[in-house]
Amino acid sequence: MDNTARKPYNSGQRDQPTLEMALGQYVFYRSLLARFEPGRKLFLAVPYSIFVSTLEEPIARPVLEDLAVACFAFDPQQEVIVTWTT
């Protein structure tokens, strides 16, 4: 079997199952909020290191865009938001 289709997701590949789980939970809770609390907006919050190593990977960016995931990255030491997308 040819594995070349998997090559673009290299540095964050070990995080793929975690990303899949997080996105599944995000979509689930976003759906519930839309039905029961439509005025609220859900954000996926991740440490900045994960944002850079996983969410900015070429395989993750299109998925985040397609699902319209709003997220923010934070610095856990400083307890501040570093960046966000809506």
C-alpha positions as CSV (number, residue, x, y, z in Angstrom):
1,M,0.0,0.0,0.0
2,D,1.3,3.5,-0.9
3,N,1.5,5.8,2.1
4,T,2.3,9.0,0.2
5,A,-1.2,10.4,0.9
6,R,-0.2,10.5,4.6
7,K,3.0,12.4,4.2
8,P,1.7,16.0,4.4
9,Y,0.8,15.5,8.0
10,N,4.2,14.9,9.4
11,S,5.2,16.9,12.5
12,G,1.7,16.8,14.1
13,Q,0.8,13.3,13.0
14,R,0.9,11.9,16.5
15,D,-1.7,14.5,17.4
16,Q,-4.2,13.5,14.7
17,P,-6.4,11.3,16.9
18,T,-6.6,14.0,19.5
19,L,-7.5,16.6,16.9
20,E,-10.2,14.3,15.5
21,M,-11.6,13.8,19.0
22,A,-11.5,17.6,19.8
23,L,-13.2,18.5,16.5
24,G,-15.9,15.9,17.1
25,Q,-16.6,17.3,20.5
26,Y,-16.5,20.8,19.1
27,V,-19.1,20.0,16.4
28,F,-21.3,18.1,18.9
29,Y,-21.4,21.0,21.5
30,R,-21.7,23.7,18.8
31,S,-24.8,21.9,17.5
32,L,-26.3,21.7,21.0
33,L,-25.5,25.4,21.7
34,A,-27.1,26.4,18.4
35,R,-30.4,24.7,19.4
36,F,-30.6,25.5,23.1
37,E,-28.5,28.7,23.5
38,P,-28.3,30.3,20.1
39,G,-26.8,33.5,21.3
40,R,-23.6,31.9,22.5
41,K,-20.5,31.1,20.5
42,L,-18.3,28.2,21.0
43,F,-14.5,28.4,20.8
44,L,-12.0,25.6,20.7
45,A,-9.3,26.6,23.2
46,V,-5.8,25.1,22.8
47,P,-2.4,25.9,24.2
48,Y,-0.3,27.9,21.7
49,S,2.2,25.1,21.3
50,I,-0.6,22.8,20.0
51,F,-2.0,25.6,17.8
52,V,1.4,25.9,16.1
53,S,2.3,22.2,16.0
54,T,-1.1,20.8,15.0
55,L,-3.8,23.4,14.0
56,E,-1.5,25.2,11.6
57,E,-0.5,22.0,9.8
58,P,-1.6,21.8,6.1
59,I,-4.0,18.9,6.8
60,A,-5.7,20.6,9.7
61,R,-6.2,24.1,8.2
62,P,-8.8,23.1,5.5
63,V,-10.8,21.0,8.0
64,L,-10.9,23.9,10.4
65,E,-12.1,26.2,7.6
66,D,-14.7,23.7,6.3
67,L,-16.1,23.2,9.7
68,A,-15.9,27.0,10.5
69,V,-14.1,26.3,13.8
70,A,-13.6,29.3,16.0
71,C,-10.6,28.8,18.1
72,F,-8.1,30.6,20.3
73,A,-4.6,29.7,21.5
74,F,-3.5,30.6,24.9
75,D,-0.2,30.7,26.8
76,P,-0.8,28.5,29.9
77,Q,2.1,30.1,31.8
78,Q,1.0,33.7,31.3
79,E,-2.7,32.8,31.3
80,V,-3.3,35.1,28.2
81,I,-4.9,34.5,24.8
82,V,-2.2,34.7,22.2
83,T,-4.3,34.4,19.0
84,W,-7.8,33.6,17.9
85,T,-9.8,32.8,14.8
86,T,-13.5,33.2,14.3
